Amino acid sequence: EELLGWKNLYNWFTSIADPDGWQGRDHNKELQQNKHLSDATLTVLSALNNPLLRIQFTNCYPLTMSDIQFDTTLSSDTIMTCNATFRYQSYKYLTV
């Protein structure tokens, strides 16, 4: 409802890649200082929503982020999604 996940990703992305132009970006220096890096965990679920696999990514940050496609003809149960691409330093499999 409030698009909180998308808003958080958008704020993280724009803090790295200033949409107002290249002048506002100090991307490489800040990334080297780990200012914008974060660890993330991806959980793969079964058809019954049970965790099957967890992958922990270290020092990741967003590279791209797609738009959200708004459509008033869809039902209210439709989940809004967007795509994001991340770069990361390393990853490891965790036991479930």
C-alpha positions as CSV (number, residue, x, y, z in Angstrom):
1,E,0.0,0.0,0.0
2,E,2.6,2.5,1.0
3,L,5.4,1.2,-1.4
4,L,7.8,1.2,1.5
5,G,10.2,-1.4,0.0
6,W,10.3,0.5,-3.3
7,K,10.8,3.9,-1.5
8,N,13.7,2.5,0.5
9,L,15.4,1.1,-2.6
10,Y,14.7,4.4,-4.5
11,N,16.3,6.4,-1.7
12,W,19.3,4.1,-1.6
13,F,19.7,4.2,-5.4
14,T,19.5,8.0,-5.6
15,S,21.9,8.5,-2.8
16,I,24.5,6.8,-5.0
17,A,23.4,8.1,-8.4
18,D,22.1,11.6,-8.0
19,P,19.3,12.0,-10.6
20,D,20.1,15.8,-11.0
21,G,23.3,15.2,-12.8
22,W,26.8,13.9,-12.6
23,Q,28.1,16.8,-10.6
24,G,26.2,15.6,-7.5
25,R,27.8,12.1,-7.6
26,D,30.9,11.2,-5.7
27,H,30.0,7.5,-6.3
28,N,33.4,5.8,-6.4
29,K,34.9,7.6,-3.4
30,E,31.8,6.9,-1.3
31,L,31.6,3.3,-2.4
32,Q,35.3,2.8,-1.5
33,Q,34.4,4.1,2.0
34,N,31.5,1.6,2.3
35,K,29.1,4.5,2.7
36,H,26.4,3.0,0.4
37,L,27.2,-0.8,0.8
38,S,24.9,-3.2,2.6
39,D,24.6,-6.9,3.2
40,A,21.5,-8.7,1.9
41,T,20.0,-12.1,2.2
42,L,17.9,-13.7,-0.5
43,T,15.5,-16.5,0.7
44,V,14.1,-18.9,-1.9
45,L,10.8,-20.3,-0.9
46,S,8.9,-23.5,-1.8
47,A,5.4,-23.5,-3.3
48,L,4.2,-23.7,0.4
49,N,6.3,-20.7,1.4
50,N,8.8,-22.7,3.3
51,P,12.5,-21.6,3.0
52,L,14.5,-23.8,0.7
53,L,17.7,-21.9,0.3
54,R,19.3,-18.7,1.7
55,I,22.1,-16.8,0.0
56,Q,23.9,-14.0,1.8
57,F,25.4,-11.2,-0.3
58,T,28.2,-9.1,1.1
59,N,28.8,-5.4,0.3
60,C,26.1,-5.0,-2.3
61,Y,24.6,-1.8,-3.8
62,P,22.0,-1.2,-6.5
63,L,23.0,-0.6,-10.1
64,T,19.6,-0.3,-11.8
65,M,16.0,0.0,-10.8
66,S,12.9,-0.2,-13.0
67,D,9.7,1.8,-12.9
68,I,6.5,0.6,-11.2
69,Q,3.8,0.0,-13.8
70,F,0.5,1.5,-12.4
71,D,-2.6,0.1,-14.0
72,T,-6.1,1.1,-12.8
73,T,-7.7,-1.9,-14.5
74,L,-5.9,-4.4,-12.3
75,S,-7.6,-5.8,-9.2
76,S,-6.7,-4.5,-5.8
77,D,-5.1,-7.9,-5.0
78,T,-2.4,-7.5,-7.7
79,I,1.0,-7.1,-6.2
80,M,3.0,-4.2,-7.6
81,T,6.6,-5.1,-8.5
82,C,9.7,-3.6,-10.0
83,N,13.1,-5.0,-11.0
84,A,16.4,-4.1,-9.5
85,T,20.0,-5.2,-10.4
86,F,22.7,-5.3,-7.7
87,R,26.5,-5.6,-7.6
88,Y,28.1,-7.4,-4.7
89,Q,31.5,-8.4,-3.4
90,S,30.8,-12.0,-2.5
91,Y,28.1,-14.4,-1.6
92,K,27.6,-17.6,0.4
93,Y,25.0,-20.2,0.9
94,L,23.4,-20.5,4.3
95,T,21.8,-23.5,5.8
96,V,18.0,-23.3,6.2
